[in-house]
Amino acid sequence: MNYGGHLGNDRLLVFAQEARAAWLGSLDCHELSIFGTQIILADAAIRFQNEGFMGDELTVSLYMGEANRYGFDLYYRVSKGDTSIAEMKTAVLFRDNESHQLCAPPEAFLARIR
């Protein structure tokens, strides 16, 4: 809870990270180990639509945007029943584990998500 007594943006970013980690885990990947690469987040955006409060049972849905040269956007919807609490976006970039340079998403990863 934040000082206003409702769900704060910091907690929403934690929810996004947990949803992303669970999604990657379902693909037998980890943020630091994706076929010789890892992901980094270039930005994050949150748009509040309704308030959330302590004790609310929330659902986080994750949607992948179009892939680009170095990654893709992930979109998240946080809801309480049929009520949308917030929508979020993170820009996910891939970085080679050896060179630490940005790189294209590994083809093996793209094949898993197709």
Beta strands, then each sheet from edge to edge (+ up, - down):
strand 1: 37-48
strand 2: 59-67
strand 3: 71-80
strand 4: 83-96
strand 5: 102-103
sheet 1: 1+ 4- 3+ 2-
sheet 2: 1+ 4- 5+
end
